């Protein structure tokens, strides 16, 4: 899946993505397009997107190194540690409790990899990060669905990916200026809320 990486403003920046499905892979694809060296880490079962939309999966993974690592295995965790030691940015889309069980909570990572910034894509903002959701539920809760119909646009997923890229870039700029890494969360529900602002203000 790896291809020759074109140069860009993020040339020399290393990104490790543990994110599967849509928002994370879209964000990783955007970062790779900006020149970052992206390693996409998938579980042995693969990214579910590959089974649902294989063409889109291949498109989003273009220009990245795709590696299969079992994070529940000690050997796999050591392989991930080696990747994180050389990375500048970690992209995740799992619930905080799942990351914590794998030893990948920010409080653990920042001590072991002080150079590493992290963008965590979650469904809902604190304190509801553990609450499951879907693009459809985020749009519905924001009032963006006027009729009882399934929308043709995955607004929360795609817009959330763009916000994850923005937060990741901001974290890298902050680190360059201060020397301190940082952690930020992108809540997909909040992304939809922002798109609903015009309606809430009567526009």
Buried (B, 14 or more C-beta within 10 A) or exposed (E): EBEEBEEBEBEEBBBBBBBBBBBBBBBBBBBBBBBBBBBBBBBEEEBBBBEEEEEBBEEBBEBBBBBEBBBEEEEBBEBBEEBBEEBBBBBBBBBBEBBBEBEBBBEEBBEEBEBBBBBBBBBBBEEEBEEEBBBBBBBBBBEBBEEEEEBEEBBBBBBBBBBBBBBBBBBBEBBEEEEEBBBBBBBBBBBBBEBBEEEEEEE
